[in-house]
Amino acid sequence: MPEPVTITPRDNASNKVTGPVRIVDAEGAVIREVPEGEVAFLCRCGHSEEKPFCDSSHKRVGFESVVRASDFPL
């Protein structure tokens, strides 16, 4: 059985998504298949020219966000 998909919001940066996972658009068309153990980096800042993927625009715009598990109620 494959490992579960892991999504890690990185400090002041993108979401790191560890596969296996299928990334699809709003109509269900496959954008990218990420095999087990491989990663994709998804934009969190909203400024990427390569959405939904990160192109490091967060560095240029000074995006800041630090997410910790204790920030969310269970």
All heavy atoms as TSV, in Angstrom:
chain	resi	resn	atom	element	x	y	z
A	1	MET	N	N	0.838	-1.178	0.000
A	1	MET	CA	C	0.000	0.000	0.000
A	1	MET	C	C	0.882	1.240	0.000
A	1	MET	O	O	1.822	1.348	0.775
A	1	MET	CB	C	-0.913	-0.024	1.227
A	1	MET	CG	C	-1.742	1.221	1.392
A	1	MET	SD	S	-2.879	1.114	2.773
A	1	MET	CE	C	-4.379	0.986	1.864
A	2	PRO	N	N	0.573	2.229	-0.878
A	2	PRO	CA	C	1.393	3.443	-0.920
A	2	PRO	C	C	1.223	4.282	0.339
A	2	PRO	O	O	0.214	4.212	1.021
A	2	PRO	CB	C	0.873	4.188	-2.143
A	2	PRO	CG	C	-0.437	3.590	-2.466
A	2	PRO	CD	C	-0.483	2.223	-1.856
A	3	GLU	N	N	2.245	5.079	0.600
A	3	GLU	CA	C	2.173	6.022	1.709
A	3	GLU	C	C	1.079	7.048	1.404
A	3	GLU	O	O	0.801	7.337	0.239
A	3	GLU	CB	C	3.513	6.748	1.869
A	3	GLU	CG	C	4.626	5.873	2.390
A	3	GLU	CD	C	4.393	5.462	3.830
A	3	GLU	OE1	O	3.998	6.307	4.658
A	3	GLU	OE2	O	4.605	4.279	4.131
A	4	PRO	N	N	0.461	7.627	2.440
A	4	PRO	CA	C	-0.542	8.670	2.186
A	4	PRO	C	C	0.120	9.915	1.604
A	4	PRO	O	O	1.294	10.169	1.825
A	4	PRO	CB	C	-1.120	8.956	3.567
A	4	PRO	CG	C	-0.083	8.496	4.527
A	4	PRO	CD	C	0.657	7.369	3.859
A	5	VAL	N	N	-0.657	10.671	0.865
A	5	VAL	CA	C	-0.173	11.950	0.348
A	5	VAL	C	C	0.153	12.841	1.541
A	5	VAL	O	O	-0.605	12.904	2.505
A	5	VAL	CB	C	-1.260	12.620	-0.523
A	5	VAL	CG1	C	-0.834	14.015	-0.924
A	5	VAL	CG2	C	-1.571	11.764	-1.731
A	6	THR	N	N	1.281	13.521	1.474
A	6	THR	CA	C	1.666	14.442	2.533
A	6	THR	C	C	1.784	15.836	1.935
A	6	THR	O	O	2.467	16.028	0.930
A	6	THR	CB	C	3.015	14.031	3.165
A	6	THR	OG1	O	2.886	12.717	3.695
A	6	THR	CG2	C	3.415	14.991	4.272
A	7	ILE	N	N	1.101	16.808	2.553
A	7	ILE	CA	C	1.167	18.204	2.134
A	7	ILE	C	C	1.791	18.996	3.276
A	7	ILE	O	O	1.268	19.000	4.389
A	7	ILE	CB	C	-0.226	18.761	1.789
A	7	ILE	CG1	C	-0.869	17.918	0.683
A	7	ILE	CG2	C	-0.128	20.236	1.401
A	7	ILE	CD1	C	-2.310	18.252	0.413
A	8	THR	N	N	2.907	19.640	2.983
A	8	THR	CA	C	3.642	20.386	3.995
A	8	THR	C	C	3.708	21.860	3.617
A	8	THR	O	O	4.411	22.229	2.672
A	8	THR	CB	C	5.079	19.832	4.133
A	8	THR	OG1	O	5.029	18.428	4.337
A	8	THR	CG2	C	5.816	20.510	5.274
A	9	PRO	N	N	2.963	22.731	4.327
A	9	PRO	CA	C	3.117	24.172	4.090
A	9	PRO	C	C	4.486	24.600	4.633
A	9	PRO	O	O	4.744	24.507	5.822
A	9	PRO	CB	C	1.994	24.814	4.901
A	9	PRO	CG	C	1.073	23.702	5.281
A	9	PRO	CD	C	1.912	22.468	5.303
A	10	ARG	N	N	5.370	25.024	3.741
A	10	ARG	CA	C	6.723	25.396	4.156
A	10	ARG	C	C	6.747	26.855	4.581
A	10	ARG	O	O	6.044	27.690	4.014
A	10	ARG	CB	C	7.704	25.136	3.019
A	10	ARG	CG	C	7.720	23.653	2.647
A	10	ARG	CD	C	8.648	23.287	1.496
A	10	ARG	NE	N	8.560	24.220	0.399
A	10	ARG	CZ	C	9.633	24.704	-0.251
A	10	ARG	NH1	N	10.844	24.338	0.071
A	10	ARG	NH2	N	9.476	25.553	-1.243
A	11	ASP	N	N	7.533	27.163	5.590
A	11	ASP	CA	C	7.610	28.524	6.116
A	11	ASP	C	C	7.944	29.512	5.009
A	11	ASP	O	O	8.956	29.358	4.308
A	11	ASP	CB	C	8.668	28.620	7.216
A	11	ASP	CG	C	8.275	27.875	8.473
A	11	ASP	OD1	O	7.132	27.380	8.564
A	11	ASP	OD2	O	9.126	27.787	9.387
A	12	ASN	N	N	7.069	30.518	4.856
A	12	ASN	CA	C	7.282	31.612	3.910
A	12	ASN	C	C	7.515	31.127	2.483
A	12	ASN	O	O	8.222	31.779	1.712
A	12	ASN	CB	C	8.456	32.491	4.362
A	12	ASN	CG	C	8.274	32.966	5.781
A	12	ASN	OD1	O	7.177	33.341	6.192
A	12	ASN	ND2	N	9.335	32.934	6.559
A	13	ALA	N	N	6.927	29.997	2.135
A	13	ALA	CA	C	7.173	29.406	0.821
A	13	ALA	C	C	5.953	28.593	0.365
A	13	ALA	O	O	4.853	28.768	0.876
A	13	ALA	CB	C	8.430	28.539	0.873
A	14	SER	N	N	6.192	27.698	-0.568
A	14	SER	CA	C	5.141	26.897	-1.191
A	14	SER	C	C	4.700	25.725	-0.329
A	14	SER	O	O	5.303	25.425	0.699
A	14	SER	CB	C	5.664	26.363	-2.524
A	14	SER	OG	O	6.835	25.586	-2.304
A	15	ASN	N	N	3.636	25.055	-0.800
A	15	ASN	CA	C	3.217	23.781	-0.216
A	15	ASN	C	C	3.992	22.683	-0.907
A	15	ASN	O	O	3.975	22.592	-2.139
A	15	ASN	CB	C	1.719	23.538	-0.421
A	15	ASN	CG	C	0.854	24.371	0.466
A	15	ASN	OD1	O	1.170	24.591	1.627
A	15	ASN	ND2	N	-0.262	24.841	-0.060
A	16	LYS	N	N	4.656	21.847	-0.129
A	16	LYS	CA	C	5.365	20.687	-0.661
A	16	LYS	C	C	4.400	19.511	-0.610
A	16	LYS	O	O	3.897	19.169	0.462
A	16	LYS	CB	C	6.606	20.399	0.176
A	16	LYS	CG	C	7.370	19.174	-0.277
A	16	LYS	CD	C	8.563	18.928	0.642
A	16	LYS	CE	C	9.288	17.663	0.278
A	16	LYS	NZ	N	10.376	17.386	1.244
A	17	VAL	N	N	4.135	18.910	-1.765
A	17	VAL	CA	C	3.206	17.791	-1.857
A	17	VAL	C	C	3.998	16.550	-2.247
A	17	VAL	O	O	4.648	16.530	-3.306
A	17	VAL	CB	C	2.108	18.062	-2.904
A	17	VAL	CG1	C	1.140	16.897	-2.975
A	17	VAL	CG2	C	1.376	19.361	-2.587
A	18	THR	N	N	3.958	15.530	-1.385
A	18	THR	CA	C	4.680	14.291	-1.652
A	18	THR	C	C	3.702	13.236	-2.117
A	18	THR	O	O	2.703	12.967	-1.440
A	18	THR	CB	C	5.422	13.818	-0.393
A	18	THR	OG1	O	6.278	14.879	0.060
A	18	THR	CG2	C	6.265	12.587	-0.671
A	19	GLY	N	N	3.968	12.658	-3.292
A	19	GLY	CA	C	3.053	11.710	-3.932
A	19	GLY	C	C	3.099	10.323	-3.339
A	19	GLY	O	O	3.870	10.046	-2.438
A	20	PRO	N	N	2.211	9.474	-3.832
A	20	PRO	CA	C	1.538	9.623	-5.108
A	20	PRO	C	C	0.317	10.524	-5.000
A	20	PRO	O	O	-0.446	10.443	-4.054
A	20	PRO	CB	C	1.105	8.199	-5.464
A	20	PRO	CG	C	0.859	7.554	-4.133
A	20	PRO	CD	C	1.878	8.177	-3.200
A	21	VAL	N	N	0.170	11.392	-6.002
A	21	VAL	CA	C	-0.986	12.282	-6.056
A	21	VAL	C	C	-1.221	12.693	-7.507
A	21	VAL	O	O	-0.288	12.780	-8.294
A	21	VAL	CB	C	-0.780	13.517	-5.143
A	21	VAL	CG1	C	0.336	14.389	-5.621
A	21	VAL	CG2	C	-2.058	14.305	-4.986
A	22	ARG	N	N	-2.469	12.910	-7.821
A	22	ARG	CA	C	-2.851	13.416	-9.141
A	22	ARG	C	C	-3.349	14.844	-8.942
A	22	ARG	O	O	-4.265	15.085	-8.169
A	22	ARG	CB	C	-3.955	12.543	-9.740
A	22	ARG	CG	C	-4.463	13.042	-11.078
A	22	ARG	CD	C	-5.527	12.123	-11.645
A	22	ARG	NE	N	-4.926	10.836	-11.938
A	22	ARG	CZ	C	-5.450	9.668	-11.559
A	22	ARG	NH1	N	-6.580	9.613	-10.899
A	22	ARG	NH2	N	-4.834	8.547	-11.851
A	23	ILE	N	N	-2.773	15.782	-9.675
A	23	ILE	CA	C	-3.192	17.177	-9.616
A	23	ILE	C	C	-4.049	17.427	-10.847
A	23	ILE	O	O	-3.600	17.195	-11.979
A	23	ILE	CB	C	-1.975	18.115	-9.565
A	23	ILE	CG1	C	-1.117	17.793	-8.329
A	23	ILE	CG2	C	-2.419	19.578	-9.555
A	23	ILE	CD1	C	0.224	18.470	-8.291
A	24	VAL	N	N	-5.291	17.885	-10.608
A	24	VAL	CA	C	-6.228	18.103	-11.706
A	24	VAL	C	C	-6.732	19.543	-11.691
A	24	VAL	O	O	-6.697	20.214	-10.664
A	24	VAL	CB	C	-7.430	17.125	-11.639
A	24	VAL	CG1	C	-6.953	15.680	-11.728
A	24	VAL	CG2	C	-8.250	17.330	-10.387
A	25	ASP	N	N	-7.241	19.989	-12.862
A	25	ASP	CA	C	-7.815	21.330	-12.925
A	25	ASP	C	C	-9.280	21.286	-12.494
A	25	ASP	O	O	-9.800	20.229	-12.129
A	25	ASP	CB	C	-7.638	21.955	-14.312
A	25	ASP	CG	C	-8.415	21.260	-15.414
A	25	ASP	OD1	O	-9.337	20.457	-15.129
A	25	ASP	OD2	O	-8.115	21.529	-16.599
A	26	ALA	N	N	-9.959	22.423	-12.540
A	26	ALA	CA	C	-11.347	22.529	-12.073
A	26	ALA	C	C	-12.307	21.656	-12.867
A	26	ALA	O	O	-13.393	21.323	-12.384
A	26	ALA	CB	C	-11.806	23.983	-12.121
A	27	GLU	N	N	-11.909	21.266	-14.075
A	27	GLU	CA	C	-12.760	20.414	-14.907
A	27	GLU	C	C	-12.373	18.951	-14.814
A	27	GLU	O	O	-12.945	18.103	-15.500
A	27	GLU	CB	C	-12.705	20.913	-16.346
A	27	GLU	CG	C	-13.276	22.322	-16.462
A	27	GLU	CD	C	-12.963	22.982	-17.779
A	27	GLU	OE1	O	-12.102	22.485	-18.535
A	27	GLU	OE2	O	-13.584	24.022	-18.049
A	28	GLY	N	N	-11.371	18.635	-13.985
A	28	GLY	CA	C	-10.961	17.255	-13.781
A	28	GLY	C	C	-9.866	16.760	-14.710
A	28	GLY	O	O	-9.467	15.606	-14.635
A	29	ALA	N	N	-9.362	17.625	-15.593
A	29	ALA	CA	C	-8.273	17.228	-16.483
A	29	ALA	C	C	-6.968	17.151	-15.686
A	29	ALA	O	O	-6.685	18.013	-14.852
A	29	ALA	CB	C	-8.132	18.226	-17.628
A	30	VAL	N	N	-6.187	16.124	-15.957
A	30	VAL	CA	C	-4.937	15.920	-15.226
A	30	VAL	C	C	-3.900	16.953	-15.644
A	30	VAL	O	O	-3.601	17.116	-16.832
A	30	VAL	CB	C	-4.394	14.496	-15.460
A	30	VAL	CG1	C	-3.044	14.319	-14.778
A	30	VAL	CG2	C	-5.383	13.460	-14.949
A	31	ILE	N	N	-3.382	17.667	-14.649
A	31	ILE	CA	C	-2.297	18.621	-14.874
A	31	ILE	C	C	-0.968	17.891	-14.721
A	31	ILE	O	O	-0.064	18.054	-15.530
A	31	ILE	CB	C	-2.366	19.793	-13.867
A	31	ILE	CG1	C	-3.654	20.595	-14.077
A	31	ILE	CG2	C	-1.142	20.691	-13.994
A	31	ILE	CD1	C	-3.890	21.651	-13.017
A	32	ARG	N	N	-0.881	17.072	-13.665
A	32	ARG	CA	C	0.369	16.359	-13.392
A	32	ARG	C	C	0.103	15.166	-12.492
A	32	ARG	O	O	-0.679	15.260	-11.555
A	32	ARG	CB	C	1.365	17.299	-12.728
A	32	ARG	CG	C	2.720	16.691	-12.491
A	32	ARG	CD	C	3.686	17.773	-12.102
A	32	ARG	NE	N	4.951	17.213	-11.719
A	32	ARG	CZ	C	5.880	17.853	-11.045
A	32	ARG	NH1	N	5.679	19.095	-10.695
A	32	ARG	NH2	N	7.001	17.290	-10.739
A	33	GLU	N	N	0.781	14.078	-12.769
A	33	GLU	CA	C	0.798	12.898	-11.902
A	33	GLU	C	C	2.123	12.940	-11.142
A	33	GLU	O	O	3.183	13.076	-11.754
A	33	GLU	CB	C	0.734	11.613	-12.726
A	33	GLU	CG	C	-0.523	11.435	-13.521
A	33	GLU	CD	C	-1.610	10.681	-12.764
A	33	GLU	OE1	O	-1.366	10.236	-11.626
A	33	GLU	OE2	O	-2.698	10.559	-13.336
A	34	VAL	N	N	2.058	12.857	-9.838
A	34	VAL	CA	C	3.265	12.852	-9.013
A	34	VAL	C	C	3.406	11.439	-8.441
A	34	VAL	O	O	2.597	11.023	-7.622
A	34	VAL	CB	C	3.181	13.891	-7.875
A	34	VAL	CG1	C	4.465	13.895	-7.056
A	34	VAL	CG2	C	2.893	15.276	-8.437
A	35	PRO	N	N	4.405	10.677	-8.895
A	35	PRO	CA	C	4.569	9.307	-8.414
A	35	PRO	C	C	4.911	9.237	-6.927
A	35	PRO	O	O	5.374	10.218	-6.334
A	35	PRO	CB	C	5.737	8.773	-9.246
A	35	PRO	CG	C	5.860	9.700	-10.408
A	35	PRO	CD	C	5.383	11.029	-9.915
A	36	GLU	N	N	4.725	8.066	-6.369
A	36	GLU	CA	C	5.048	7.833	-4.961
A	36	GLU	C	C	6.485	8.251	-4.673
A	36	GLU	O	O	7.409	7.924	-5.417
A	36	GLU	CB	C	4.863	6.362	-4.607
A	36	GLU	CG	C	5.116	6.058	-3.151
A	36	GLU	CD	C	4.801	4.618	-2.779
A	36	GLU	OE1	O	4.313	3.861	-3.626
A	36	GLU	OE2	O	5.056	4.266	-1.615
A	37	GLY	N	N	6.642	9.027	-3.599
A	37	GLY	CA	C	7.959	9.466	-3.159
A	37	GLY	C	C	8.487	10.703	-3.862
A	37	GLY	O	O	9.455	11.302	-3.417
A	38	GLU	N	N	7.858	11.115	-4.967
A	38	GLU	CA	C	8.293	12.337	-5.645
A	38	GLU	C	C	7.484	13.517	-5.123
A	38	GLU	O	O	6.488	13.331	-4.437
A	38	GLU	CB	C	8.161	12.174	-7.153
A	38	GLU	CG	C	9.150	11.150	-7.686
A	38	GLU	CD	C	9.273	11.186	-9.195
A	38	GLU	OE1	O	8.921	12.209	-9.815
A	38	GLU	OE2	O	9.730	10.181	-9.750
A	39	VAL	N	N	7.925	14.730	-5.442
A	39	VAL	CA	C	7.278	15.918	-4.876
A	39	VAL	C	C	6.889	16.923	-5.952
A	39	VAL	O	O	7.450	16.941	-7.045
A	39	VAL	CB	C	8.180	16.617	-3.835
A	39	VAL	CG1	C	8.494	15.706	-2.672
A	39	VAL	CG2	C	9.443	17.140	-4.471
A	40	ALA	N	N	5.911	17.744	-5.602
A	40	ALA	CA	C	5.529	18.923	-6.377
A	40	ALA	C	C	5.432	20.067	-5.386
A	40	ALA	O	O	5.137	19.861	-4.203
A	40	ALA	CB	C	4.191	18.709	-7.075
A	41	PHE	N	N	5.683	21.270	-5.848
A	41	PHE	CA	C	5.601	22.447	-4.993
A	41	PHE	C	C	4.497	23.340	-5.530
A	41	PHE	O	O	4.564	23.813	-6.664
A	41	PHE	CB	C	6.949	23.179	-4.958
A	41	PHE	CG	C	8.031	22.341	-4.337
A	41	PHE	CD1	C	8.842	21.537	-5.120
A	41	PHE	CD2	C	8.206	22.323	-2.970
A	41	PHE	CE1	C	9.828	20.746	-4.550
A	41	PHE	CE2	C	9.182	21.538	-2.381
A	41	PHE	CZ	C	9.998	20.741	-3.176
A	42	LEU	N	N	3.452	23.543	-4.721
A	42	LEU	CA	C	2.285	24.313	-5.124
A	42	LEU	C	C	2.325	25.704	-4.507
A	42	LEU	O	O	2.631	25.875	-3.323
A	42	LEU	CB	C	1.001	23.595	-4.707
A	42	LEU	CG	C	0.828	22.188	-5.282
A	42	LEU	CD1	C	-0.485	21.586	-4.804
A	42	LEU	CD2	C	0.882	22.205	-6.805
A	43	CYS	N	N	1.976	26.699	-5.325
A	43	CYS	CA	C	2.014	28.102	-4.914
A	43	CYS	C	C	1.048	28.367	-3.760
A	43	CYS	O	O	-0.085	27.911	-3.759
A	43	CYS	CB	C	1.640	28.972	-6.111
A	43	CYS	SG	S	1.588	30.734	-5.752
A	44	ARG	N	N	1.502	29.142	-2.776
A	44	ARG	CA	C	0.644	29.628	-1.699
A	44	ARG	C	C	0.505	31.136	-1.743
A	44	ARG	O	O	-0.446	31.687	-1.201
A	44	ARG	CB	C	1.234	29.268	-0.313
A	44	ARG	CG	C	1.077	27.845	0.072
A	44	ARG	CD	C	1.160	27.634	1.580
A	44	ARG	NE	N	2.372	28.115	2.204
A	44	ARG	CZ	C	2.427	28.611	3.441
A	44	ARG	NH1	N	1.345	28.716	4.179
A	44	ARG	NH2	N	3.568	29.001	3.957
A	45	CYS	N	N	1.448	31.826	-2.391
A	45	CYS	CA	C	1.446	33.290	-2.341
A	45	CYS	C	C	0.509	33.924	-3.363
A	45	CYS	O	O	0.142	35.084	-3.222
A	45	CYS	CB	C	2.860	33.832	-2.535
A	45	CYS	SG	S	3.482	33.778	-4.235
A	46	GLY	N	N	0.145	33.175	-4.406
A	46	GLY	CA	C	-0.741	33.704	-5.430
A	46	GLY	C	C	-0.060	34.478	-6.538
A	46	GLY	O	O	-0.718	34.979	-7.444
A	47	HIS	N	N	1.251	34.579	-6.519
A	47	HIS	CA	C	1.971	35.386	-7.504
A	47	HIS	C	C	2.700	34.567	-8.566
A	47	HIS	O	O	3.288	35.146	-9.478
A	47	HIS	CB	C	2.969	36.311	-6.804
A	47	HIS	CG	C	2.298	37.364	-5.991
A	47	HIS	ND1	N	1.855	38.550	-6.524
A	47	HIS	CD2	C	1.946	37.389	-4.686
A	47	HIS	CE1	C	1.285	39.270	-5.579
A	47	HIS	NE2	N	1.330	38.586	-4.445
A	48	SER	N	N	2.677	33.257	-8.490
A	48	SER	CA	C	3.391	32.418	-9.449
A	48	SER	C	C	2.854	32.600	-10.859
A	48	SER	O	O	1.654	32.693	-11.083
A	48	SER	CB	C	3.275	30.939	-9.053
A	48	SER	OG	O	3.885	30.120	-10.039
A	49	GLU	N	N	3.751	32.613	-11.822
A	49	GLU	CA	C	3.374	32.633	-13.243
A	49	GLU	C	C	3.086	31.214	-13.726
A	49	GLU	O	O	2.640	31.036	-14.854
A	49	GLU	CB	C	4.510	33.239	-14.073
A	49	GLU	CG	C	4.847	34.671	-13.729
A	49	GLU	CD	C	3.879	35.677	-14.328
A	49	GLU	OE1	O	3.351	35.400	-15.413
A	49	GLU	OE2	O	3.657	36.720	-13.693
A	50	GLU	N	N	3.349	30.212	-12.896
A	50	GLU	CA	C	3.207	28.810	-13.264
A	50	GLU	C	C	2.131	28.099	-12.443
A	50	GLU	O	O	2.215	26.898	-12.214
A	50	GLU	CB	C	4.550	28.089	-13.069
A	50	GLU	CG	C	5.709	28.712	-13.805
A	50	GLU	CD	C	5.564	28.631	-15.318
A	50	GLU	OE1	O	4.987	27.650	-15.816
A	50	GLU	OE2	O	6.009	29.579	-15.996
A	51	LYS	N	N	1.111	28.834	-11.963
A	51	LYS	CA	C	0.077	28.244	-11.113
A	51	LYS	C	C	-0.475	26.978	-11.744
A	51	LYS	O	O	-0.646	26.925	-12.949
A	51	LYS	CB	C	-1.058	29.236	-10.889
A	51	LYS	CG	C	-0.685	30.397	-10.012
A	51	LYS	CD	C	-1.904	31.295	-9.828
A	51	LYS	CE	C	-1.537	32.617	-9.244
A	51	LYS	NZ	N	-1.217	33.628	-10.212
A	52	PRO	N	N	-0.717	25.950	-10.958
A	52	PRO	CA	C	-0.716	25.941	-9.509
A	52	PRO	C	C	0.669	25.712	-8.900
A	52	PRO	O	O	0.800	25.609	-7.698
A	52	PRO	CB	C	-1.646	24.779	-9.163
A	52	PRO	CG	C	-1.378	23.779	-10.233
A	52	PRO	CD	C	-1.164	24.637	-11.484
A	53	PHE	N	N	1.702	25.625	-9.746
A	53	PHE	CA	C	3.033	25.309	-9.247
A	53	PHE	C	C	3.795	26.557	-8.822
A	53	PHE	O	O	3.552	27.651	-9.327
A	53	PHE	CB	C	3.822	24.528	-10.309
A	53	PHE	CG	C	3.117	23.276	-10.725
A	53	PHE	CD1	C	2.430	23.212	-11.921
A	53	PHE	CD2	C	3.085	22.172	-9.892
A	53	PHE	CE1	C	1.744	22.066	-12.293
A	53	PHE	CE2	C	2.399	21.025	-10.251
A	53	PHE	CZ	C	1.727	20.981	-11.456
A	54	CYS	N	N	4.712	26.368	-7.910
A	54	CYS	CA	C	5.540	27.459	-7.392
A	54	CYS	C	C	6.660	27.784	-8.377
A	54	CYS	O	O	7.290	26.876	-8.921
A	54	CYS	CB	C	6.140	27.036	-6.051
A	54	CYS	SG	S	7.264	28.253	-5.347
A	55	ASP	N	N	6.908	29.074	-8.588
A	55	ASP	CA	C	8.054	29.504	-9.385
A	55	ASP	C	C	8.976	30.411	-8.555
A	55	ASP	O	O	9.775	31.151	-9.102
A	55	ASP	CB	C	7.600	30.207	-10.666
A	55	ASP	CG	C	6.935	31.554	-10.421
A	55	ASP	OD1	O	6.786	31.963	-9.238
A	55	ASP	OD2	O	6.546	32.212	-11.406
A	56	SER	N	N	8.836	30.358	-7.249
A	56	SER	CA	C	9.632	31.131	-6.280
A	56	SER	C	C	9.282	32.616	-6.245
A	56	SER	O	O	10.038	33.423	-5.706
A	56	SER	CB	C	11.136	30.948	-6.512
A	56	SER	OG	O	11.495	29.600	-6.293
A	57	SER	N	N	8.122	32.989	-6.788
A	57	SER	CA	C	7.687	34.385	-6.715
A	57	SER	C	C	7.524	34.858	-5.283
A	57	SER	O	O	7.624	36.062	-5.010
A	57	SER	CB	C	6.363	34.580	-7.464
A	57	SER	OG	O	6.558	34.474	-8.848
A	58	HIS	N	N	7.284	33.936	-4.343
A	58	HIS	CA	C	7.116	34.307	-2.939
A	58	HIS	C	C	8.333	35.063	-2.411
A	58	HIS	O	O	8.204	35.938	-1.563
A	58	HIS	CB	C	6.826	33.071	-2.070
A	58	HIS	CG	C	7.869	32.013	-2.160
A	58	HIS	ND1	N	7.836	31.029	-3.135
A	58	HIS	CD2	C	8.963	31.777	-1.409
A	58	HIS	CE1	C	8.886	30.228	-2.979
A	58	HIS	NE2	N	9.585	30.665	-1.942
A	59	LYS	N	N	9.505	34.747	-2.942
A	59	LYS	CA	C	10.719	35.457	-2.508
A	59	LYS	C	C	10.682	36.909	-2.976
A	59	LYS	O	O	11.034	37.814	-2.230
A	59	LYS	CB	C	11.955	34.755	-3.069
A	59	LYS	CG	C	12.171	33.373	-2.500
A	59	LYS	CD	C	13.345	32.704	-3.166
A	59	LYS	CE	C	13.488	31.265	-2.704
A	59	LYS	NZ	N	14.566	30.574	-3.416
A	60	ARG	N	N	10.251	37.122	-4.206
A	60	ARG	CA	C	10.204	38.466	-4.798
A	60	ARG	C	C	9.191	39.357	-4.095
A	60	ARG	O	O	9.432	40.539	-3.881
A	60	ARG	CB	C	9.863	38.350	-6.285
A	60	ARG	CG	C	9.686	39.665	-6.999
A	60	ARG	CD	C	9.426	39.499	-8.503
A	60	ARG	NE	N	8.360	38.567	-8.829
A	60	ARG	CZ	C	7.048	38.833	-8.780
A	60	ARG	NH1	N	6.638	40.023	-8.393
A	60	ARG	NH2	N	6.159	37.913	-9.112
A	61	VAL	N	N	8.037	38.780	-3.708
A	61	VAL	CA	C	6.964	39.593	-3.125
A	61	VAL	C	C	7.001	39.651	-1.602
A	61	VAL	O	O	6.195	40.338	-0.988
A	61	VAL	CB	C	5.571	39.115	-3.601
A	61	VAL	CG1	C	5.471	39.196	-5.114
A	61	VAL	CG2	C	5.245	37.727	-3.099
A	62	GLY	N	N	7.933	38.926	-0.993
A	62	GLY	CA	C	8.051	38.958	0.465
A	62	GLY	C	C	6.943	38.214	1.192
A	62	GLY	O	O	6.563	38.601	2.299
A	63	PHE	N	N	6.434	37.152	0.582
A	63	PHE	CA	C	5.369	36.352	1.199
A	63	PHE	C	C	5.826	35.814	2.550
A	63	PHE	O	O	6.938	35.304	2.678
A	63	PHE	CB	C	5.001	35.189	0.274
A	63	PHE	CG	C	3.984	34.241	0.839
A	63	PHE	CD1	C	2.650	34.592	0.917
A	63	PHE	CD2	C	4.358	32.977	1.283
A	63	PHE	CE1	C	1.705	33.722	1.416
A	63	PHE	CE2	C	3.418	32.099	1.788
A	63	PHE	CZ	C	2.091	32.474	1.863
A	64	GLU	N	N	4.951	35.938	3.544
A	64	GLU	CA	C	5.247	35.420	4.879
A	64	GLU	C	C	4.066	34.628	5.397
A	64	GLU	O	O	2.933	35.113	5.402
A	64	GLU	CB	C	5.562	36.557	5.853
A	64	GLU	CG	C	6.851	37.277	5.538
A	64	GLU	CD	C	7.187	38.338	6.563
A	64	GLU	OE1	O	6.536	38.390	7.634
A	64	GLU	OE2	O	8.107	39.127	6.293
A	65	SER	N	N	4.328	33.405	5.820
A	65	SER	CA	C	3.313	32.562	6.448
A	65	SER	C	C	4.013	31.400	7.119
A	65	SER	O	O	4.793	30.689	6.479
A	65	SER	CB	C	2.322	32.025	5.418
A	65	SER	OG	O	1.403	31.152	6.035
A	66	VAL	N	N	3.753	31.239	8.388
A	66	VAL	CA	C	4.309	30.127	9.150
A	66	VAL	C	C	3.135	29.368	9.750
A	66	VAL	O	O	2.366	29.928	10.533
A	66	VAL	CB	C	5.272	30.628	10.254
A	66	VAL	CG1	C	5.763	29.466	11.100
A	66	VAL	CG2	C	6.437	31.389	9.633
A	67	VAL	N	N	2.969	28.124	9.343
A	67	VAL	CA	C	1.846	27.306	9.796
A	67	VAL	C	C	2.363	26.232	10.743
A	67	VAL	O	O	3.316	25.524	10.427
A	67	VAL	CB	C	1.137	26.638	8.587
A	67	VAL	CG1	C	0.030	25.732	9.048
A	67	VAL	CG2	C	0.609	27.699	7.632
A	68	ARG	N	N	1.714	26.108	11.894
A	68	ARG	CA	C	2.051	25.067	12.856
A	68	ARG	C	C	0.776	24.333	13.231
A	68	ARG	O	O	-0.307	24.947	13.318
A	68	ARG	CB	C	2.702	25.648	14.109
A	68	ARG	CG	C	4.049	26.282	13.858
A	68	ARG	CD	C	5.076	25.250	13.405
A	68	ARG	NE	N	6.373	25.809	13.140
A	68	ARG	CZ	C	6.837	26.170	11.939
A	68	ARG	NH1	N	6.067	26.076	10.884
A	68	ARG	NH2	N	8.055	26.636	11.785
A	69	ALA	N	N	0.880	23.056	13.490
A	69	ALA	CA	C	-0.291	22.226	13.791
A	69	ALA	C	C	-1.094	22.772	14.967
A	69	ALA	O	O	-2.312	22.680	14.979
A	69	ALA	CB	C	0.139	20.785	14.060
A	70	SER	N	N	-0.439	23.360	15.927
A	70	SER	CA	C	-1.145	23.863	17.101
A	70	SER	C	C	-2.028	25.070	16.783
A	70	SER	O	O	-2.833	25.469	17.605
A	70	SER	CB	C	-0.145	24.241	18.199
A	70	SER	OG	O	0.716	25.261	17.742
A	71	ASP	N	N	-1.889	25.626	15.565
A	71	ASP	CA	C	-2.705	26.760	15.175
A	71	ASP	C	C	-4.150	26.377	14.853
A	71	ASP	O	O	-5.000	27.235	14.719
A	71	ASP	CB	C	-2.118	27.443	13.922
A	71	ASP	CG	C	-0.793	28.132	14.214
A	71	ASP	OD1	O	-0.449	28.323	15.396
A	71	ASP	OD2	O	-0.096	28.470	13.247
A	72	PHE	N	N	-4.415	25.087	14.685
A	72	PHE	CA	C	-5.723	24.640	14.234
A	72	PHE	C	C	-6.411	23.755	15.269
A	72	PHE	O	O	-5.789	22.875	15.840
A	72	PHE	CB	C	-5.578	23.845	12.934
A	72	PHE	CG	C	-4.963	24.664	11.836
A	72	PHE	CD1	C	-3.602	24.579	11.571
A	72	PHE	CD2	C	-5.723	25.539	11.088
A	72	PHE	CE1	C	-3.016	25.334	10.572
A	72	PHE	CE2	C	-5.145	26.312	10.097
A	72	PHE	CZ	C	-3.795	26.204	9.835
A	73	PRO	N	N	-7.688	23.986	15.526
A	73	PRO	CA	C	-8.394	23.120	16.468
A	73	PRO	C	C	-8.576	21.725	15.870
A	73	PRO	O	O	-8.671	21.574	14.647
A	73	PRO	CB	C	-9.749	23.816	16.646
A	73	PRO	CG	C	-9.922	24.646	15.423
A	73	PRO	CD	C	-8.542	25.024	14.963
A	74	LEU	N	N	-8.621	20.735	16.724
A	74	LEU	CA	C	-8.817	19.361	16.248
A	74	LEU	C	C	-10.271	19.070	16.019
A	74	LEU	O	O	-11.149	19.552	16.587
A	74	LEU	CB	C	-8.242	18.357	17.237
A	74	LEU	CG	C	-6.735	18.443	17.402
A	74	LEU	CD1	C	-6.270	17.439	18.453
A	74	LEU	CD2	C	-6.063	18.148	16.089
